[in-house]
Amino acid sequence: MDSVKNWTKEEFKAYMLIHASEADHTVTEAELELLEEKFDSRILKKMSRELKADNDYQRLQKIMSYIEINDCKQEELDALLSEIKEMYISDGNFDVMEQTTFRFLQKALKV
């Protein structure tokens, strides 16, 4: 979990939104466009590589570690949840996998 110590807020946000875009195992064109609008290509590449190298357990551990290390406030996490939901509905299809992942993140992102 050492890598999260060096993450910027933008990198954490990118990690979370890329993770969200992959919840249903398909990244749609609309989701990809939203990611490209929000983040610099360098950040997207870096965080995509890191996310792909992690299994689900490692992803959750990194998320929780970042929140703890950076003493994230609930308001910040709620704003992030809103952006995650925006990612899920960007393609017009908020499917069961995305809904399940979103509910899990809502619980996990409570401080």
Buried (B, 14 or more C-beta within 10 A) or exposed (E): EEBBEEBEEEBBBBBBBBBBBBBBEEBBEBBBEBBEEBBEEEBBEBBBEBBEEBEEEEBBBBBBBBBEEBEBEEEBBEEBBEBBBEBBEBBEEBEEBBBEBBEEBBEEBEE
